[in-house]
Amino acid sequence: MSRVGALARAEGTLLRRDPMALITAIGVPVIFVPLLAWSGIYDDNSGGLVAALIAVTILCSAYINLVTALVARRESHVLKRLQTGELRDSEILLGTAAPAIALTWGQSLVGGVLVVALIGALGGSDIPLAAVAVLLGTAVFVLLAIVSTAFTRTPELAQVTTLPGYLIPLFLSGVMFPLDAFPDWVQAVAPYSPLNPVVDLLTIALAGSRGPVLAPLAILVGWLVLSGFAARRWFRWDVRR
């Protein structure tokens, strides 16, 4: 773990020196909360706003930011050099992803505090269920980020290649627009998208309600298995030719 920690600290230093990555990871969610709060979409629904914030944070920090970081390390031959050392492949990926994961969780916590300050307290929240939703959601999108590097030739192209992986889950999650505004077939598909079950679980947990949790949990586990298989199958350690 000390080796992973050393790599994570190095990655954290590189992240702090990259203004665009910081804006994507930190700026977007911070701007997103006040905009939605003042829009009236989540009036008196602090739990729904926190769920929306966490969804956007996972997409920006755990997905887009990590795709950019991994592609940059691959194209500069850093990943290949790390493979020749003592670190196992899983440790290299975990160490590289650690700052993005920490940023996701930190932003989620700070955003929750900001929402409470803007709208009001969360009543009767199921914090363990919310934590499970955040952990599983982060894990799924970290793995999807690893998969997306296979289709991203340069760090600059990451802003383009990650758009489908960002916009499609975002729209199908229901945090931007009500799903009943979409055609029936979209509403039928949406619950099986990777971000929708995260939002469902968070909404249930933060509302303190007793909604169905087994189905969204099973879908998230399914995405975890599928994205893990795809990451192992398609991730490239060396420069793309």
C-alpha positions as CSV (number, residue, x, y, z in Angstrom):
1,M,0.0,0.0,0.0
2,S,2.9,2.4,0.6
3,R,3.9,2.0,-3.1
4,V,0.3,2.8,-4.2
5,G,0.3,5.8,-1.8
6,A,3.5,7.1,-3.3
7,L,2.1,6.8,-6.8
8,A,-1.2,8.4,-5.7
9,R,0.7,11.4,-4.2
10,A,2.7,11.9,-7.4
11,E,-0.6,11.8,-9.4
12,G,-2.1,14.3,-7.0
13,T,0.8,16.7,-7.6
14,L,0.3,16.4,-11.3
15,L,-3.4,17.0,-11.0
16,R,-2.8,20.2,-9.0
17,R,-0.6,21.5,-11.8
18,D,-3.2,20.9,-14.5
19,P,-5.7,23.8,-14.5
20,M,-8.0,22.3,-17.0
21,A,-8.3,19.0,-15.1
22,L,-9.0,21.0,-11.9
23,I,-11.7,23.1,-13.6
24,T,-13.4,20.0,-14.9
25,A,-13.2,18.1,-11.6
26,I,-13.9,20.9,-9.2
27,G,-15.4,23.8,-11.0
28,V,-18.2,22.1,-12.9
29,P,-19.8,20.5,-9.8
30,V,-19.4,23.7,-7.7
31,I,-21.1,25.8,-10.3
32,F,-23.7,23.1,-10.9
33,V,-25.1,23.1,-7.3
34,P,-26.1,26.8,-7.1
35,L,-27.5,26.8,-10.7
36,L,-29.9,23.9,-9.9
37,A,-30.7,25.3,-6.5
38,W,-31.7,28.6,-8.0
39,S,-33.5,27.1,-11.0
40,G,-36.3,25.8,-8.7
41,I,-36.1,22.2,-10.1
42,Y,-35.2,20.9,-6.6
43,D,-37.2,23.3,-4.4
44,D,-37.4,21.8,-0.9
45,N,-35.7,18.7,-2.2
46,S,-32.2,18.8,-0.8
47,G,-31.8,15.1,-1.1
48,G,-32.5,15.2,-4.9
49,L,-30.1,18.1,-5.3
50,V,-27.3,16.2,-3.4
51,A,-28.0,13.1,-5.6
52,A,-27.7,15.3,-8.7
53,L,-24.5,16.8,-7.5
54,I,-22.9,13.5,-6.7
55,A,-23.9,12.2,-10.2
56,V,-22.2,15.1,-11.9
57,T,-19.2,14.8,-9.6
58,I,-18.7,11.1,-10.5
59,L,-18.9,11.9,-14.2
60,C,-16.5,14.8,-14.0
61,S,-13.9,13.6,-11.5
62,A,-14.1,9.8,-11.6
63,Y,-14.7,9.5,-15.4
64,I,-13.5,12.5,-17.5
65,N,-10.6,13.4,-15.3
66,L,-9.3,9.9,-15.0
67,V,-9.5,9.2,-18.8
68,T,-7.4,12.3,-19.4
69,A,-4.9,11.2,-16.7
70,L,-4.5,7.6,-17.9
71,V,-4.1,8.6,-21.5
72,A,-1.5,11.2,-20.6
73,R,0.5,8.7,-18.6
74,R,0.2,6.1,-21.4
75,E,1.3,8.4,-24.2
76,S,4.3,9.6,-22.2
77,H,5.3,5.9,-21.6
78,V,4.8,6.3,-17.8
79,L,2.5,3.3,-17.5
80,K,4.9,1.1,-19.4
81,R,7.8,2.2,-17.2
82,L,5.8,1.5,-14.0
83,Q,5.1,-2.0,-15.3
84,T,8.8,-2.8,-15.3
85,G,9.0,-1.9,-11.6
86,E,7.7,-3.6,-8.4
87,L,4.1,-2.4,-8.8
88,R,1.4,-4.8,-9.9
89,D,-0.9,-3.7,-12.7
90,S,-3.8,-3.3,-10.3
91,E,-1.6,-1.1,-8.0
92,I,-0.6,1.1,-10.9
93,L,-4.2,1.7,-11.9
94,L,-5.3,2.2,-8.3
95,G,-2.5,4.7,-7.6
96,T,-3.3,6.6,-10.8
97,A,-7.0,6.7,-10.0
98,A,-6.6,7.5,-6.3
99,P,-6.7,11.4,-6.7
100,A,-9.7,11.2,-9.0
101,I,-11.5,8.9,-6.4
102,A,-10.5,11.2,-3.5
103,L,-11.7,14.2,-5.5
104,T,-15.0,12.5,-6.2
105,W,-15.7,11.7,-2.6
106,G,-14.4,15.1,-1.3
107,Q,-16.6,17.0,-3.8
108,S,-19.6,14.9,-2.8
109,L,-19.1,15.7,0.8
110,V,-18.5,19.4,0.3
111,G,-21.4,19.6,-2.1
112,G,-23.7,18.0,0.4
113,V,-22.8,20.6,3.0
114,L,-23.3,23.4,0.4
115,V,-26.8,22.0,-0.5
116,V,-27.8,21.9,3.2
117,A,-26.6,25.5,3.5
118,L,-28.6,26.6,0.4
119,I,-31.8,24.6,0.9
120,G,-32.0,23.0,4.3
121,A,-31.1,19.9,6.3
122,L,-31.5,16.3,5.1
123,G,-34.0,14.5,7.2
124,G,-34.0,10.8,8.1
125,S,-31.2,10.0,5.7
126,D,-29.8,6.4,5.3
127,I,-26.1,7.3,5.2
128,P,-24.9,3.7,4.8
129,L,-27.0,3.2,1.7
130,A,-25.9,6.6,0.3
131,A,-22.2,5.5,0.9
132,V,-22.8,2.2,-0.9
133,A,-24.3,4.1,-3.9
134,V,-21.3,6.5,-4.0
135,L,-18.7,3.7,-3.7
136,L,-20.3,1.5,-6.4
137,G,-21.0,4.4,-8.7
138,T,-17.4,5.6,-8.4
139,A,-16.0,2.1,-9.0
140,V,-18.2,1.6,-12.1
141,F,-17.1,4.9,-13.7
142,V,-13.5,4.4,-12.8
143,L,-13.6,1.1,-14.7
144,L,-15.5,2.8,-17.6
145,A,-12.8,5.5,-17.7
146,I,-10.2,2.7,-18.0
147,V,-12.2,1.3,-20.9
148,S,-12.6,4.7,-22.6
149,T,-8.8,5.1,-22.8
150,A,-8.9,2.4,-25.5
151,F,-10.7,4.8,-27.8
152,T,-8.8,7.9,-26.8
153,R,-5.5,8.6,-28.7
154,T,-4.3,11.7,-26.9
155,P,-5.2,13.6,-23.7
156,E,-6.6,16.5,-25.8
157,L,-9.1,14.1,-27.5
158,A,-10.4,12.9,-24.1
159,Q,-12.8,15.9,-24.0
160,V,-14.3,14.6,-27.2
161,T,-14.2,10.8,-26.7
162,T,-15.7,11.1,-23.2
163,L,-18.8,13.0,-24.3
164,P,-21.0,10.0,-25.0
165,G,-19.9,8.4,-21.7
166,Y,-20.8,11.7,-20.0
167,L,-23.9,12.9,-21.7
168,I,-25.8,9.7,-22.2
169,P,-25.6,8.5,-18.6
170,L,-26.4,12.1,-17.4
171,F,-29.6,12.4,-19.5
172,L,-30.7,8.8,-18.6
173,S,-30.1,9.5,-14.9
174,G,-33.0,11.9,-14.7
175,V,-31.0,14.6,-12.8
176,M,-31.3,17.2,-15.6
177,F,-34.7,16.5,-17.1
178,P,-37.6,14.3,-15.8
179,L,-37.5,10.9,-17.5
180,D,-41.2,11.1,-18.2
181,A,-40.4,13.8,-20.7
182,F,-38.7,11.2,-22.9
183,P,-40.3,8.5,-25.2
184,D,-41.4,5.3,-23.6
185,W,-38.5,3.3,-24.9
186,V,-36.0,5.7,-23.3
187,Q,-37.8,5.4,-20.0
188,A,-37.6,1.6,-20.3
189,V,-33.9,1.7,-21.0
190,A,-32.9,4.4,-18.5
191,P,-32.9,2.3,-15.3
192,Y,-30.3,0.0,-16.8
193,S,-27.8,2.8,-17.6
194,P,-24.8,3.1,-15.2
195,L,-25.7,6.4,-13.5
196,N,-29.5,6.0,-13.1
197,P,-29.2,3.3,-10.3
198,V,-26.7,5.5,-8.4
199,V,-29.2,8.4,-8.5
200,D,-32.1,6.1,-7.5
201,L,-30.2,4.7,-4.5
202,L,-29.1,8.2,-3.4
203,T,-32.6,9.6,-3.8
204,I,-34.0,6.8,-1.7
205,A,-31.2,7.0,0.9
206,L,-31.3,10.8,1.3
207,A,-35.1,11.0,1.5
208,G,-35.1,8.4,4.2
209,S,-37.8,6.4,2.3
210,R,-38.2,2.7,1.9
211,G,-38.1,2.4,-1.9
212,P,-36.8,-0.6,-3.8
213,V,-33.0,-0.9,-3.6
214,L,-32.3,-4.5,-4.7
215,A,-32.9,-3.8,-8.4
216,P,-30.6,-0.7,-8.7
217,L,-28.0,-2.5,-6.6
218,A,-28.1,-5.5,-8.9
219,I,-27.8,-3.3,-12.0
220,L,-24.8,-1.5,-10.5
221,V,-23.1,-4.8,-9.7
222,G,-23.8,-5.9,-13.2
223,W,-22.1,-2.8,-14.6
224,L,-19.2,-3.4,-12.2
225,V,-18.7,-6.9,-13.6
226,L,-19.2,-5.9,-17.2
227,S,-16.9,-2.8,-17.1
228,G,-14.3,-4.8,-15.2
229,F,-14.2,-7.4,-17.9
230,A,-14.0,-4.7,-20.6
231,A,-11.2,-2.9,-18.8
232,R,-9.2,-6.1,-18.6
233,R,-9.9,-6.9,-22.2
234,W,-9.2,-3.5,-23.9
235,F,-7.0,-1.4,-21.7
236,R,-3.7,-0.5,-23.4
237,W,-0.5,0.0,-21.4
238,D,1.6,1.2,-24.3
239,V,1.3,4.1,-26.8
240,R,-1.4,3.6,-29.4
241,R,0.0,3.1,-32.8
